[in-house]
Amino acid sequence: MGREVHRVPVDFDWPTNKIWPGFCYRTPDCGIESCPDAEDTEVPWSVEDLCAFHRALWDCDEYPELAPPTGTGWQVWETVSEGSPISPVFPDREGLIGWLMSPAYSWGVSQPLTRAQAENFTADGWAPTFIFSAPTGLVNGEQFIGGQ
């Protein structure tokens, strides 16, 4: 659980804060309509493919992932729920770093990062939601990996 940097197409237009349907976990008799965050949303797979993916979760330990499309853009996703984008898509890493350092980065527990924190987060590609230690107390994960 935390935040991830995804490389998606620059023109990727999935709505922010809307769970990506490939990350919705359903029962073996699922249907796209059973995913409340996917209702009325056009997805890039057939209902049969999505349901086959969901059934595979129940049938074996290894399963195919219906991940977002990959590309050259940079975007932050939350993984506290099933997973959804929380930032716009930026054409380059520097654009994402600028956004992470701005007041726009205030989703959930997040708050603007320093340059070093934003650079470390985008380089690592993942940060936990929180870190707790005796010396630091409760600290935002992105801030912790970038040095407080």
Sequence and secondary structure as in RCSB ss.txt:
>XXXX:A:sequence
MGREVHRVPVDFDWPTNKIWPGFCYRTPDCGIESCPDAEDTEVPWSVEDLCAFHRALWDCDEYPELAPPTGTGWQ
VWETVSEGSPISPVFPDREGLIGWLMSPAYSWGVSQPLTRAQAENFTADGWAPTFIFSAPTGLVNGEQFIGGQ
>XXXX:A:secstr
 EEEEEEE TT    TTS  GGG    TT  GGG TTTTT   SS HHHHHHHHHHHHH S          SEEE
EEE SSS EE S  BSSHHHHHHHHTSTT  STT     HHHHHHHHHH EEESEEEETTTEEEEHHHHHT  
